[in-house]
């Protein structure tokens, strides 16, 4: 489970109870291996914007989504 959002009570899919329900549904579906909550690309961009840069880190975030 990847949570690419702030956890907000009453916040729709980011509500703690909604996240718990999704964890449970994922547990019940052994053929399903991944679940993403929120906008993963927007979350990556936000993290890249605020993360400290290392000298060997690329200047733009890279994705390996297929």
PDB file of N, H, CA, C and O in Angstrom:
ATOM      1  N   UNK A   1       0.853  -1.164   0.000  1.00  0.00           N
ATOM      2  CA  UNK A   1       0.000   0.000   0.000  1.00  0.00           C
ATOM      3  C   UNK A   1       0.896   1.223   0.000  1.00  0.00           C
ATOM      4  O   UNK A   1       1.771   1.364   0.855  1.00  0.00           O
ATOM      5  N   UNK A   2       0.677   2.093  -0.950  1.00  0.00           N
ATOM      6  H   UNK A   2      -0.033   1.979  -1.644  1.00  0.00           H
ATOM      7  CA  UNK A   2       1.372   3.376  -1.009  1.00  0.00           C
ATOM      8  C   UNK A   2       0.354   4.473  -0.739  1.00  0.00           C
ATOM      9  O   UNK A   2      -0.667   4.563  -1.421  1.00  0.00           O
ATOM     10  N   UNK A   3       0.634   5.300   0.249  1.00  0.00           N
ATOM     11  H   UNK A   3       1.463   5.226   0.802  1.00  0.00           H
ATOM     12  CA  UNK A   3      -0.256   6.411   0.576  1.00  0.00           C
ATOM     13  C   UNK A   3       0.439   7.682   0.112  1.00  0.00           C
ATOM     14  O   UNK A   3       1.347   8.189   0.771  1.00  0.00           O
ATOM     15  N   UNK A   4      -0.004   8.188  -1.035  1.00  0.00           N
ATOM     16  H   UNK A   4      -0.742   7.777  -1.570  1.00  0.00           H
ATOM     17  CA  UNK A   4       0.596   9.378  -1.650  1.00  0.00           C
ATOM     18  C   UNK A   4      -0.313  10.568  -1.408  1.00  0.00           C
ATOM     19  O   UNK A   4      -0.706  11.277  -2.335  1.00  0.00           O
ATOM     20  N   UNK A   5      -0.637  10.768  -0.142  1.00  0.00           N
ATOM     21  H   UNK A   5      -0.318  10.193   0.611  1.00  0.00           H
ATOM     22  CA  UNK A   5      -1.570  11.817   0.238  1.00  0.00           C
ATOM     23  C   UNK A   5      -1.417  12.066   1.720  1.00  0.00           C
ATOM     24  O   UNK A   5      -0.931  11.206   2.455  1.00  0.00           O
ATOM     25  N   UNK A   6      -1.826  13.228   2.158  1.00  0.00           N
ATOM     26  H   UNK A   6      -2.220  13.927   1.561  1.00  0.00           H
ATOM     27  CA  UNK A   6      -1.930  13.458   3.586  1.00  0.00           C
ATOM     28  C   UNK A   6      -3.117  12.668   4.114  1.00  0.00           C
ATOM     29  O   UNK A   6      -4.126  12.531   3.421  1.00  0.00           O
ATOM     30  N   UNK A   7      -3.014  12.154   5.313  1.00  0.00           N
ATOM     31  H   UNK A   7      -2.194  12.265   5.876  1.00  0.00           H
ATOM     32  CA  UNK A   7      -4.117  11.402   5.914  1.00  0.00           C
ATOM     33  C   UNK A   7      -4.994  12.402   6.648  1.00  0.00           C
ATOM     34  O   UNK A   7      -4.557  13.069   7.585  1.00  0.00           O
ATOM     35  N   UNK A   8      -6.248  12.491   6.198  1.00  0.00           N
ATOM     36  H   UNK A   8      -6.602  11.949   5.436  1.00  0.00           H
ATOM     37  CA  UNK A   8      -7.146  13.530   6.690  1.00  0.00           C
ATOM     38  C   UNK A   8      -8.476  12.906   7.110  1.00  0.00           C
ATOM     39  O   UNK A   8      -9.186  12.349   6.273  1.00  0.00           O
ATOM     40  N   UNK A   9      -8.825  12.993   8.415  1.00  0.00           N
ATOM     41  H   UNK A   9      -8.248  13.445   9.095  1.00  0.00           H
ATOM     42  CA  UNK A   9     -10.140  12.503   8.818  1.00  0.00           C
ATOM     43  C   UNK A   9     -11.233  13.219   8.026  1.00  0.00           C
ATOM     44  O   UNK A   9     -11.237  14.446   7.926  1.00  0.00           O
ATOM     45  N   UNK A  10     -12.150  12.446   7.471  1.00  0.00           N
ATOM     46  H   UNK A  10     -12.147  11.450   7.553  1.00  0.00           H
ATOM     47  CA  UNK A  10     -13.221  13.012   6.657  1.00  0.00           C
ATOM     48  C   UNK A  10     -12.755  13.401   5.270  1.00  0.00           C
ATOM     49  O   UNK A  10     -13.480  14.085   4.547  1.00  0.00           O
ATOM     50  N   UNK A  11     -11.536  12.973   4.875  1.00  0.00           N
ATOM     51  H   UNK A  11     -10.948  12.418   5.462  1.00  0.00           H
ATOM     52  CA  UNK A  11     -10.936  13.383   3.608  1.00  0.00           C
ATOM     53  C   UNK A  11     -11.114  12.390   2.481  1.00  0.00           C
ATOM     54  O   UNK A  11     -10.193  12.191   1.688  1.00  0.00           O
ATOM     55  N   UNK A  12     -12.279  11.759   2.389  1.00  0.00           N
ATOM     56  H   UNK A  12     -13.027  11.920   3.033  1.00  0.00           H
ATOM     57  CA  UNK A  12     -12.525  10.833   1.283  1.00  0.00           C
ATOM     58  C   UNK A  12     -11.595   9.637   1.343  1.00  0.00           C
ATOM     59  O   UNK A  12     -11.523   8.947   2.359  1.00  0.00           O
ATOM     60  N   UNK A  13     -10.879   9.393   0.247  1.00  0.00           N
ATOM     61  H   UNK A  13     -10.937   9.954  -0.579  1.00  0.00           H
ATOM     62  CA  UNK A  13     -10.005   8.216   0.202  1.00  0.00           C
ATOM     63  C   UNK A  13      -8.826   8.324   1.170  1.00  0.00           C
ATOM     64  O   UNK A  13      -8.187   7.313   1.464  1.00  0.00           O
ATOM     65  N   UNK A  14      -8.524   9.517   1.668  1.00  0.00           N
ATOM     66  H   UNK A  14      -9.043  10.338   1.429  1.00  0.00           H
ATOM     67  CA  UNK A  14      -7.428   9.717   2.614  1.00  0.00           C
ATOM     68  C   UNK A  14      -7.886   9.668   4.074  1.00  0.00           C
ATOM     69  O   UNK A  14      -7.088   9.910   4.979  1.00  0.00           O
ATOM     70  N   UNK A  15      -9.150   9.362   4.307  1.00  0.00           N
ATOM     71  H   UNK A  15      -9.799   9.166   3.572  1.00  0.00           H
ATOM     72  CA  UNK A  15      -9.673   9.204   5.659  1.00  0.00           C
ATOM     73  C   UNK A  15      -9.085   7.928   6.272  1.00  0.00           C
ATOM     74  O   UNK A  15      -9.025   6.904   5.592  1.00  0.00           O
ATOM     75  N   UNK A  16      -8.651   7.962   7.534  1.00  0.00           N
ATOM     76  H   UNK A  16      -8.699   8.794   8.086  1.00  0.00           H
ATOM     77  CA  UNK A  16      -8.059   6.770   8.148  1.00  0.00           C
ATOM     78  C   UNK A  16      -8.945   5.525   8.067  1.00  0.00           C
ATOM     79  O   UNK A  16      -8.441   4.425   7.840  1.00  0.00           O
ATOM     80  N   UNK A  17     -10.244   5.684   8.247  1.00  0.00           N
ATOM     81  H   UNK A  17     -10.653   6.578   8.431  1.00  0.00           H
ATOM     82  CA  UNK A  17     -11.145   4.531   8.154  1.00  0.00           C
ATOM     83  C   UNK A  17     -11.207   3.995   6.726  1.00  0.00           C
ATOM     84  O   UNK A  17     -11.257   2.782   6.522  1.00  0.00           O
ATOM     85  N   UNK A  18     -11.205   4.882   5.743  1.00  0.00           N
ATOM     86  H   UNK A  18     -11.165   5.868   5.909  1.00  0.00           H
ATOM     87  CA  UNK A  18     -11.219   4.464   4.339  1.00  0.00           C
ATOM     88  C   UNK A  18      -9.920   3.731   3.988  1.00  0.00           C
ATOM     89  O   UNK A  18      -9.940   2.738   3.261  1.00  0.00           O
ATOM     90  N   UNK A  19      -8.796   4.223   4.509  1.00  0.00           N
ATOM     91  H   UNK A  19      -8.780   5.030   5.100  1.00  0.00           H
ATOM     92  CA  UNK A  19      -7.513   3.563   4.260  1.00  0.00           C
ATOM     93  C   UNK A  19      -7.515   2.173   4.887  1.00  0.00           C
ATOM     94  O   UNK A  19      -7.068   1.208   4.267  1.00  0.00           O
ATOM     95  N   UNK A  20      -8.014   2.073   6.107  1.00  0.00           N
ATOM     96  H   UNK A  20      -8.377   2.857   6.610  1.00  0.00           H
ATOM     97  CA  UNK A  20      -8.101   0.768   6.771  1.00  0.00           C
ATOM     98  C   UNK A  20      -8.958  -0.206   5.988  1.00  0.00           C
ATOM     99  O   UNK A  20      -8.607  -1.379   5.860  1.00  0.00           O
ATOM    100  N   UNK A  21     -10.081   0.268   5.464  1.00  0.00           N
ATOM    101  H   UNK A  21     -10.366   1.221   5.568  1.00  0.00           H
ATOM    102  CA  UNK A  21     -10.958  -0.594   4.667  1.00  0.00           C
ATOM    103  C   UNK A  21     -10.237  -1.069   3.400  1.00  0.00           C
ATOM    104  O   UNK A  21     -10.396  -2.219   2.990  1.00  0.00           O
ATOM    105  N   UNK A  22      -9.449  -0.190   2.786  1.00  0.00           N
ATOM    106  H   UNK A  22      -9.320   0.744   3.119  1.00  0.00           H
ATOM    107  CA  UNK A  22      -8.714  -0.581   1.577  1.00  0.00           C
ATOM    108  C   UNK A  22      -7.624  -1.603   1.905  1.00  0.00           C
ATOM    109  O   UNK A  22      -7.397  -2.538   1.136  1.00  0.00           O
ATOM    110  N   UNK A  23      -6.950  -1.427   3.044  1.00  0.00           N
ATOM    111  H   UNK A  23      -7.135  -0.668   3.669  1.00  0.00           H
ATOM    112  CA  UNK A  23      -5.975  -2.429   3.479  1.00  0.00           C
ATOM    113  C   UNK A  23      -6.655  -3.789   3.622  1.00  0.00           C
ATOM    114  O   UNK A  23      -6.131  -4.807   3.169  1.00  0.00           O
ATOM    115  N   UNK A  24      -7.813  -3.795   4.250  1.00  0.00           N
ATOM    116  H   UNK A  24      -8.239  -2.968   4.618  1.00  0.00           H
ATOM    117  CA  UNK A  24      -8.516  -5.058   4.465  1.00  0.00           C
ATOM    118  C   UNK A  24      -8.942  -5.696   3.144  1.00  0.00           C
ATOM    119  O   UNK A  24      -8.809  -6.906   2.967  1.00  0.00           O
ATOM    120  N   UNK A  25      -9.459  -4.878   2.209  1.00  0.00           N
ATOM    121  H   UNK A  25      -9.568  -3.895   2.353  1.00  0.00           H
ATOM    122  CA  UNK A  25      -9.839  -5.419   0.892  1.00  0.00           C
ATOM    123  C   UNK A  25      -8.618  -5.972   0.166  1.00  0.00           C
ATOM    124  O   UNK A  25      -8.707  -7.005  -0.497  1.00  0.00           O
ATOM    125  N   UNK A  26      -7.493  -5.304   0.284  1.00  0.00           N
ATOM    126  H   UNK A  26      -7.420  -4.464   0.823  1.00  0.00           H
ATOM    127  CA  UNK A  26      -6.264  -5.789  -0.344  1.00  0.00           C
ATOM    128  C   UNK A  26      -5.852  -7.128   0.276  1.00  0.00           C
ATOM    129  O   UNK A  26      -5.434  -8.042  -0.435  1.00  0.00           O
ATOM    130  N   UNK A  27      -5.969  -7.238   1.573  1.00  0.00           N
ATOM    131  H   UNK A  27      -6.309  -6.496   2.151  1.00  0.00           H
ATOM    132  CA  UNK A  27      -5.678  -8.492   2.278  1.00  0.00           C
ATOM    133  C   UNK A  27      -6.579  -9.627   1.781  1.00  0.00           C
ATOM    134  O   UNK A  27      -6.132 -10.768   1.660  1.00  0.00           O
ATOM    135  N   UNK A  28      -7.831  -9.317   1.496  1.00  0.00           N
ATOM    136  H   UNK A  28      -8.193  -8.390   1.594  1.00  0.00           H
ATOM    137  CA  UNK A  28      -8.788 -10.327   1.056  1.00  0.00           C
ATOM    138  C   UNK A  28      -8.575 -10.754  -0.394  1.00  0.00           C
ATOM    139  O   UNK A  28      -9.146 -11.757  -0.823  1.00  0.00           O
ATOM    140  N   UNK A  29      -7.774 -10.023  -1.154  1.00  0.00           N
ATOM    141  H   UNK A  29      -7.310  -9.208  -0.805  1.00  0.00           H
ATOM    142  CA  UNK A  29      -7.531 -10.328  -2.569  1.00  0.00           C
ATOM    143  C   UNK A  29      -6.062 -10.721  -2.752  1.00  0.00           C
ATOM    144  O   UNK A  29      -5.251  -9.878  -3.137  1.00  0.00           O
ATOM    145  N   UNK A  30      -5.704 -11.972  -2.488  1.00  0.00           N
ATOM    146  H   UNK A  30      -6.363 -12.657  -2.176  1.00  0.00           H
ATOM    147  CA  UNK A  30      -4.300 -12.366  -2.549  1.00  0.00           C
ATOM    148  C   UNK A  30      -3.670 -12.239  -3.941  1.00  0.00           C
ATOM    149  O   UNK A  30      -2.444 -12.239  -4.060  1.00  0.00           O
ATOM    150  N   UNK A  31      -4.481 -12.131  -4.980  1.00  0.00           N
ATOM    151  H   UNK A  31      -5.476 -12.131  -4.883  1.00  0.00           H
ATOM    152  CA  UNK A  31      -3.943 -11.959  -6.332  1.00  0.00           C
ATOM    153  C   UNK A  31      -3.591 -10.504  -6.621  1.00  0.00           C
ATOM    154  O   UNK A  31      -2.966 -10.208  -7.639  1.00  0.00           O
ATOM    155  N   UNK A  32      -3.981  -9.609  -5.745  1.00  0.00           N
ATOM    156  H   UNK A  32      -4.488  -9.849  -4.918  1.00  0.00           H
ATOM    157  CA  UNK A  32      -3.681  -8.176  -5.911  1.00  0.00           C
ATOM    158  C   UNK A  32      -2.499  -7.823  -5.017  1.00  0.00           C
ATOM    159  O   UNK A  32      -2.513  -8.122  -3.823  1.00  0.00           O
ATOM    160  N   UNK A  33      -1.479  -7.190  -5.586  1.00  0.00           N
ATOM    161  H   UNK A  33      -1.468  -6.947  -6.556  1.00  0.00           H
ATOM    162  CA  UNK A  33      -0.255  -6.968  -4.820  1.00  0.00           C
ATOM    163  C   UNK A  33       0.009  -5.506  -4.498  1.00  0.00           C
ATOM    164  O   UNK A  33       0.916  -5.201  -3.724  1.00  0.00           O
ATOM    165  N   UNK A  34      -0.767  -4.596  -5.078  1.00  0.00           N
ATOM    166  H   UNK A  34      -1.504  -4.844  -5.706  1.00  0.00           H
ATOM    167  CA  UNK A  34      -0.460  -3.186  -4.879  1.00  0.00           C
ATOM    168  C   UNK A  34      -1.722  -2.345  -4.866  1.00  0.00           C
ATOM    169  O   UNK A  34      -2.700  -2.647  -5.551  1.00  0.00           O
ATOM    170  N   UNK A  35      -1.680  -1.297  -4.082  1.00  0.00           N
ATOM    171  H   UNK A  35      -0.885  -1.052  -3.526  1.00  0.00           H
ATOM    172  CA  UNK A  35      -2.777  -0.333  -4.006  1.00  0.00           C
ATOM    173  C   UNK A  35      -2.149   1.036  -3.777  1.00  0.00           C
ATOM    174  O   UNK A  35      -1.264   1.173  -2.932  1.00  0.00           O
ATOM    175  N   UNK A  36      -2.588   2.038  -4.507  1.00  0.00           N
ATOM    176  H   UNK A  36      -3.306   1.926  -5.193  1.00  0.00           H
ATOM    177  CA  UNK A  36      -2.078   3.396  -4.355  1.00  0.00           C
ATOM    178  C   UNK A  36      -3.238   4.306  -3.977  1.00  0.00           C
ATOM    179  O   UNK A  36      -4.285   4.302  -4.624  1.00  0.00           O
ATOM    180  N   UNK A  37      -3.035   5.083  -2.924  1.00  0.00           N
ATOM    181  H   UNK A  37      -2.184   5.086  -2.399  1.00  0.00           H
ATOM    182  CA  UNK A  37      -4.026   6.059  -2.479  1.00  0.00           C
ATOM    183  C   UNK A  37      -3.466   7.436  -2.796  1.00  0.00           C
ATOM    184  O   UNK A  37      -2.362   7.767  -2.364  1.00  0.00           O
ATOM    185  N   UNK A  38      -4.206   8.239  -3.540  1.00  0.00           N
ATOM    186  H   UNK A  38      -5.103   7.971  -3.890  1.00  0.00           H
ATOM    187  CA  UNK A  38      -3.767   9.584  -3.887  1.00  0.00           C
ATOM    188  C   UNK A  38      -3.134   9.630  -5.264  1.00  0.00           C
ATOM    189  O   UNK A  38      -3.186   8.661  -6.022  1.00  0.00           O
ATOM    190  N   UNK A  39      -2.545  10.754  -5.571  1.00  0.00           N
ATOM    191  H   UNK A  39      -2.502  11.540  -4.956  1.00  0.00           H
ATOM    192  CA  UNK A  39      -1.901  10.996  -6.868  1.00  0.00           C
ATOM    193  C   UNK A  39      -0.398  10.798  -6.696  1.00  0.00           C
ATOM    194  O   UNK A  39       0.288  11.681  -6.182  1.00  0.00           O
ATOM    195  N   UNK A  40       0.113   9.655  -7.118  1.00  0.00           N
ATOM    196  H   UNK A  40      -0.444   8.938  -7.536  1.00  0.00           H
ATOM    197  CA  UNK A  40       1.510   9.301  -6.900  1.00  0.00           C
ATOM    198  C   UNK A  40       2.464  10.276  -7.589  1.00  0.00           C
ATOM    199  O   UNK A  40       3.481  10.648  -7.004  1.00  0.00           O
ATOM    200  N   UNK A  41       2.162  10.690  -8.797  1.00  0.00           N
ATOM    201  H   UNK A  41       1.336  10.388  -9.272  1.00  0.00           H
ATOM    202  CA  UNK A  41       3.046  11.619  -9.500  1.00  0.00           C
ATOM    203  C   UNK A  41       3.084  12.993  -8.821  1.00  0.00           C
ATOM    204  O   UNK A  41       4.147  13.605  -8.725  1.00  0.00           O
ATOM    205  N   UNK A  42       1.943  13.472  -8.355  1.00  0.00           N
ATOM    206  H   UNK A  42       1.079  12.974  -8.433  1.00  0.00           H
ATOM    207  CA  UNK A  42       1.914  14.750  -7.639  1.00  0.00           C
ATOM    208  C   UNK A  42       2.688  14.644  -6.330  1.00  0.00           C
ATOM    209  O   UNK A  42       3.380  15.586  -5.943  1.00  0.00           O
ATOM    210  N   UNK A  43       2.578  13.516  -5.649  1.00  0.00           N
ATOM    211  H   UNK A  43       2.015  12.751  -5.962  1.00  0.00           H
ATOM    212  CA  UNK A  43       3.304  13.307  -4.396  1.00  0.00           C
ATOM    213  C   UNK A  43       4.806  13.270  -4.655  1.00  0.00           C
ATOM    214  O   UNK A  43       5.576  13.870  -3.905  1.00  0.00           O
ATOM    215  N   UNK A  44       5.230  12.577  -5.705  1.00  0.00           N
ATOM    216  H   UNK A  44       4.604  12.090  -6.314  1.00  0.00           H
ATOM    217  CA  UNK A  44       6.659  12.532  -6.053  1.00  0.00           C
ATOM    218  C   UNK A  44       7.197  13.930  -6.348  1.00  0.00           C
ATOM    219  O   UNK A  44       8.291  14.286  -5.909  1.00  0.00           O
ATOM    220  N   UNK A  45       6.430  14.713  -7.088  1.00  0.00           N
ATOM    221  H   UNK A  45       5.542  14.425  -7.445  1.00  0.00           H
ATOM    222  CA  UNK A  45       6.858  16.075  -7.418  1.00  0.00           C
ATOM    223  C   UNK A  45       6.979  16.927  -6.157  1.00  0.00           C
ATOM    224  O   UNK A  45       7.927  17.702  -6.025  1.00  0.00           O
ATOM    225  N   UNK A  46       6.035  16.793  -5.235  1.00  0.00           N
ATOM    226  H   UNK A  46       5.265  16.164  -5.343  1.00  0.00           H
ATOM    227  CA  UNK A  46       6.076  17.540  -3.982  1.00  0.00           C
ATOM    228  C   UNK A  46       7.298  17.159  -3.160  1.00  0.00           C
ATOM    229  O   UNK A  46       7.984  18.029  -2.623  1.00  0.00           O
ATOM    230  N   UNK A  47       7.572  15.871  -3.058  1.00  0.00           N
ATOM    231  H   UNK A  47       7.015  15.164  -3.494  1.00  0.00           H
ATOM    232  CA  UNK A  47       8.738  15.409  -2.308  1.00  0.00           C
ATOM    233  C   UNK A  47      10.020  15.921  -2.963  1.00  0.00           C
ATOM    234  O   UNK A  47      10.921  16.397  -2.271  1.00  0.00           O
ATOM    235  N   UNK A  48      10.107  15.827  -4.282  1.00  0.00           N
ATOM    236  H   UNK A  48       9.375  15.440  -4.844  1.00  0.00           H
ATOM    237  CA  UNK A  48      11.305  16.285  -4.992  1.00  0.00           C
ATOM    238  C   UNK A  48      11.518  17.779  -4.793  1.00  0.00           C
ATOM    239  O   UNK A  48      12.655  18.240  -4.704  1.00  0.00           O
ATOM    240  N   UNK A  49      10.441  18.526  -4.724  1.00  0.00           N
ATOM    241  H   UNK A  49       9.516  18.151  -4.797  1.00  0.00           H
ATOM    242  CA  UNK A  49      10.529  19.979  -4.546  1.00  0.00           C
ATOM    243  C   UNK A  49      11.079  20.353  -3.171  1.00  0.00           C
ATOM    244  O   UNK A  49      11.784  21.353  -3.032  1.00  0.00           O
ATOM    245  N   UNK A  50      10.758  19.554  -2.163  1.00  0.00           N
ATOM    246  H   UNK A  50      10.186  18.742  -2.276  1.00  0.00           H
ATOM    247  CA  UNK A  50      11.115  19.904  -0.788  1.00  0.00           C
ATOM    248  C   UNK A  50      12.264  19.088  -0.208  1.00  0.00           C
ATOM    249  O   UNK A  50      12.749  19.400   0.879  1.00  0.00           O
ATOM    250  N   UNK A  51      12.701  18.066  -0.901  1.00  0.00           N
ATOM    251  H   UNK A  51      12.307  17.812  -1.785  1.00  0.00           H
ATOM    252  CA  UNK A  51      13.780  17.224  -0.386  1.00  0.00           C
ATOM    253  C   UNK A  51      15.133  17.893  -0.622  1.00  0.00           C
ATOM    254  O   UNK A  51      15.333  18.538  -1.651  1.00  0.00           O
ATOM    255  N   UNK A  52      16.056  17.743   0.317  1.00  0.00           N
ATOM    256  H   UNK A  52      15.893  17.219   1.153  1.00  0.00           H
ATOM    257  CA  UNK A  52      17.397  18.292   0.084  1.00  0.00           C
ATOM    258  C   UNK A  52      18.070  17.553  -1.070  1.00  0.00           C
ATOM    259  O   UNK A  52      17.912  16.342  -1.226  1.00  0.00           O
ATOM    260  N   UNK A  53      18.806  18.287  -1.860  1.00  0.00           N
ATOM    261  H   UNK A  53      18.934  19.271  -1.734  1.00  0.00           H
ATOM    262  CA  UNK A  53      19.497  17.719  -3.016  1.00  0.00           C
ATOM    263  C   UNK A  53      20.862  17.184  -2.604  1.00  0.00           C
ATOM    264  O   UNK A  53      21.575  17.787  -1.803  1.00  0.00           O
ATOM    265  N   UNK A  54      21.197  16.052  -3.168  1.00  0.00           N
ATOM    266  H   UNK A  54      20.618  15.562  -3.819  1.00  0.00           H
ATOM    267  CA  UNK A  54      22.536  15.487  -3.026  1.00  0.00           C
ATOM    268  C   UNK A  54      23.262  15.713  -4.337  1.00  0.00           C
ATOM    269  O   UNK A  54      22.624  15.809  -5.386  1.00  0.00           O
ATOM    270  N   UNK A  55      24.558  15.800  -4.299  1.00  0.00           N
ATOM    271  H   UNK A  55      25.076  15.723  -3.447  1.00  0.00           H
ATOM    272  CA  UNK A  55      25.312  16.136  -5.500  1.00  0.00           C
ATOM    273  C   UNK A  55      25.138  15.112  -6.617  1.00  0.00           C
ATOM    274  O   UNK A  55      25.257  15.473  -7.788  1.00  0.00           O
ATOM    275  N   UNK A  56      24.858  13.842  -6.298  1.00  0.00           N
ATOM    276  H   UNK A  56      24.761  13.549  -5.347  1.00  0.00           H
ATOM    277  CA  UNK A  56      24.696  12.816  -7.332  1.00  0.00           C
ATOM    278  C   UNK A  56      23.230  12.545  -7.687  1.00  0.00           C
ATOM    279  O   UNK A  56      22.943  11.606  -8.429  1.00  0.00           O
ATOM    280  N   UNK A  57      22.306  13.350  -7.169  1.00  0.00           N
ATOM    281  H   UNK A  57      22.539  14.113  -6.566  1.00  0.00           H
ATOM    282  CA  UNK A  57      20.873  13.174  -7.420  1.00  0.00           C
ATOM    283  C   UNK A  57      20.479  13.929  -8.688  1.00  0.00           C
ATOM    284  O   UNK A  57      20.897  15.071  -8.880  1.00  0.00           O
ATOM    285  N   UNK A  58      19.671  13.300  -9.563  1.00  0.00           N
ATOM    286  H   UNK A  58      19.331  12.373  -9.407  1.00  0.00           H
ATOM    287  CA  UNK A  58      19.216  14.020 -10.753  1.00  0.00           C
ATOM    288  C   UNK A  58      18.373  15.227 -10.377  1.00  0.00           C
ATOM    289  O   UNK A  58      17.758  15.255  -9.311  1.00  0.00           O
ATOM    290  N   UNK A  59      18.346  16.217 -11.247  1.00  0.00           N
ATOM    291  H   UNK A  59      18.846  16.194 -12.113  1.00  0.00           H
ATOM    292  CA  UNK A  59      17.613  17.450 -10.949  1.00  0.00           C
ATOM    293  C   UNK A  59      16.115  17.286 -11.089  1.00  0.00           C
ATOM    294  O   UNK A  59      15.369  18.089 -10.528  1.00  0.00           O
ATOM    295  N   UNK A  60      15.639  16.281 -11.813  1.00  0.00           N
ATOM    296  H   UNK A  60      16.245  15.629 -12.268  1.00  0.00           H
ATOM    297  CA  UNK A  60      14.216  16.043 -11.941  1.00  0.00           C
ATOM    298  C   UNK A  60      13.904  14.633 -11.481  1.00  0.00           C
ATOM    299  O   UNK A  60      14.716  13.730 -11.683  1.00  0.00           O
ATOM    300  N   UNK A  61      12.748  14.420 -10.867  1.00  0.00           N
ATOM    301  H   UNK A  61      12.088  15.154 -10.703  1.00  0.00           H
ATOM    302  CA  UNK A  61      12.402  13.079 -10.419  1.00  0.00           C
ATOM    303  C   UNK A  61      12.217  12.157 -11.614  1.00  0.00           C
ATOM    304  O   UNK A  61      11.728  12.574 -12.664  1.00  0.00           O
ATOM    305  N   UNK A  62      12.608  10.920 -11.446  1.00  0.00           N
ATOM    306  H   UNK A  62      13.005  10.582 -10.593  1.00  0.00           H
ATOM    307  CA  UNK A  62      12.415   9.910 -12.487  1.00  0.00           C
ATOM    308  C   UNK A  62      11.354   8.940 -12.027  1.00  0.00           C
ATOM    309  O   UNK A  62      11.182   8.712 -10.829  1.00  0.00           O
ATOM    310  N   UNK A  63      10.646   8.374 -12.976  1.00  0.00           N
ATOM    311  H   UNK A  63      10.785   8.559 -13.948  1.00  0.00           H
ATOM    312  CA  UNK A  63       9.637   7.378 -12.641  1.00  0.00           C
ATOM    313  C   UNK A  63       9.951   6.100 -13.376  1.00  0.00           C
ATOM    314  O   UNK A  63      10.544   6.106 -14.455  1.00  0.00           O
ATOM    315  N   UNK A  64       9.539   4.998 -12.769  1.00  0.00           N
ATOM    316  H   UNK A  64       9.057   4.992 -11.893  1.00  0.00           H
ATOM    317  CA  UNK A  64       9.716   3.702 -13.402  1.00  0.00           C
ATOM    318  C   UNK A  64       8.367   3.020 -13.592  1.00  0.00           C
ATOM    319  O   UNK A  64       8.293   1.799 -13.729  1.00  0.00           O
ATOM    320  N   UNK A  65       7.299   3.818 -13.601  1.00  0.00           N
ATOM    321  H   UNK A  65       7.359   4.810 -13.490  1.00  0.00           H
ATOM    322  CA  UNK A  65       5.955   3.250 -13.787  1.00  0.00           C
ATOM    323  C   UNK A  65       5.848   2.660 -15.182  1.00  0.00           C
ATOM    324  O   UNK A  65       6.307   3.243 -16.164  1.00  0.00           O
ATOM    325  N   UNK A  66       5.238   1.500 -15.243  1.00  0.00           N
ATOM    326  H   UNK A  66       4.865   1.025 -14.446  1.00  0.00           H
ATOM    327  CA  UNK A  66       5.028   0.846 -16.548  1.00  0.00           C
ATOM    328  C   UNK A  66       3.598   0.934 -16.946  1.00  0.00           C
ATOM    329  O   UNK A  66       3.222   0.444 -18.011  1.00  0.00           O
TER     330      UNK A  66
END
